[in-house]
Amino acid sequence: MCIRDVATTNAVLRWADVNPPAWDGAGVAGMPILLKDNIETRDMPTTAGSMALLNNAPGRDAPLVARLRAAGAVILGKTNLSEWANIRSNNSISGWSAVGGLSRNPHALDRNTCGSSSGSGAAVAAGLAPAAIGTETDGSITCPASVNGIVGFKPTVGLVSRTHIVPISHSQDTAGPMTRTVRDAAAVLGAIAGSDPADPATVEADARRVDYVAALDAGSLRDARIGVMRFITGYTPGTMALFEQTLQALRDAGAELVEISEGPNRSRIGQAEFEVLLTELKADLNAYLASTDPAQVPTRTLAEVIAFNAATPRELSLFGQELFLQAERKGGLDSPAYLEARETSFRLAGPEGIDRLLAAYNVVALIAPTTSPAWSMDVVNGDNSLGSASQLAAVAGYPHLTVPMGFVQGLPAGLSFIGAKWDDARILSLGYAFEQATRAFRPAGLARSVDVMPETAPLLAPLN
């Protein structure tokens, strides 16, 4: 089976089916790693899934890639993604790009992979590599990790360089690891974290970076006060039933759970976040495109990408580009509307959101289901995701870890751990303790559909 069949734009065999590099499982030396196709490498094109960037090969490694190579990791190839990291349309099909086609969930091939790091999540779940790098603006690591049944970690914004990564938002973008275990996520994070003079957000990264593997403690849940974010709703009943079982598992591991019924106004945060993302998309993408080779990338601005899409039938064959059009109409980074929106979104999600909840309830982390299980693939009507814990951590730029918590009708669901800025090591450790206590991960079975899975097939057959 080729990676292209599930998750990526590069046709290579599963690493487990060939002679793997000398990776001992303890760090990243020799670890085979896949990269989301919005992260530049010196030896492969970087397309962000768009035909406009099909020949974008500037011959440079993003700093995080250079760090992985220096640590001895083996870069296997690029993974497919939701085109332009899922910022082109509200009616998108997560996991689809004009370049890579459609990524499929390896637990049930008729189910979605979520976005935008869809291929990275599917590839790790399918056993194509033990680790991949995804990127997140809001949910793009944690959602695909959850629905594909793996670990995904969105670090504090500013811990990992964003240089030479096709951007959406300098306020919220970050890269992070997607792996089968929390230990592997910690090892990959340790390799890619660090300051980058070209990315001002990372000025504190070297001082904040620690040995994330050494900080893992299987007993870290004992006597830990954890806030349960009941104000996040919209999940399926099956997800909530699994979550209640998970809360008991946390209690059994020694955690003290604190119910939190009221949180910040997520609607106000979302409205302000939307203004921020569209304004920064226009400015940041224009800056990125200007850094590419004009001979390779003739589209030099967002406006030219919009025109390219309009003239390229495959690009707009399944959904439109209304978010691109809205972004192009936005003002600059000095516009009053943008400045007010960024102040509002960050304040409500960070100081008056996560920080206030941690302090008011005297808890060290916040938890909720990451999202509901994967929805049916629907290329006509688009996505139908239900419930999400990603917004607060995404807008504030704080760490967010998802760890497999179990299965609903054979489909995986994840548990989110969210913490304060720069508290990445503790969040990883709490997730590690939960992982060790529950062992909820299981390899994907590549079922043709949910209908034939053992959890559901007998219920769909006649009684006699």
HELIX and SHEET records of a PDB file:
HELIX    1   1 ILE A    3  ASP A    5  5                                   3    
HELIX    2   2 TRP A   15  ASP A   17  5                                   3    
HELIX    3   3 MET A   51  LEU A   53  5                                   3    
HELIX    4   4 PRO A   63  ALA A   70  1                                   8    
HELIX    5   5 GLU A   83  ASN A   86  1                                   4    
HELIX    6   6 SER A  118  ALA A  125  1                                   8    
HELIX    7   7 THR A  142  VAL A  147  1                                   6    
HELIX    8   8 VAL A  182  ILE A  192  1                                  11    
HELIX    9   9 PRO A  200  THR A  202  5                                   3    
HELIX   10  10 ALA A  205  ARG A  208  1                                   4    
HELIX   11  11 PRO A  237  ASP A  252  1                                  16    
HELIX   12  12 ARG A  266  ALA A  290  1                                  25    
HELIX   13  13 LEU A  302  ALA A  310  1                                   9    
HELIX   14  14 GLU A  322  GLU A  328  1                                   7    
HELIX   15  15 PRO A  336  ALA A  349  1                                  14    
HELIX   16  16 GLY A  350  ILE A  354  3                                   5    
HELIX   17  17 ASP A  355  ALA A  360  1                                   6    
HELIX   18  18 GLN A  391  ALA A  396  1                                   6    
HELIX   19  19 ASP A  424  THR A  438  1                                  15    
HELIX   20  20 VAL A  450  VAL A  452  5                                   3    
HELIX   21  21 ALA A  457  LEU A  460  1                                   4    
SHEET    1   A10 VAL A  74  THR A  79  0                                        
SHEET    2   A10 PRO A  32  LYS A  36  1                                        
SHEET    3   A10 ALA A 131  GLU A 136  1                                        
SHEET    4   A10 THR A 174  THR A 179 -1                                        
SHEET    5   A10 VAL A 151  LYS A 154 -1                                        
SHEET    6   A10 HIS A 400  VAL A 408 -1                                        
SHEET    7   A10 LEU A 411  ILE A 418 -1                                        
SHEET    8   A10 ALA A 365  PRO A 369 -1                                        
SHEET    9   A10 ARG A 225  MET A 229  1                                        
SHEET   10   A10 GLU A 256  ILE A 260  1                                        
SHEET    1   B 2 TRP A  96  SER A  97  0                                        
SHEET    2   B 2 GLY A 101  LEU A 102 -1                                        
END                                                                             
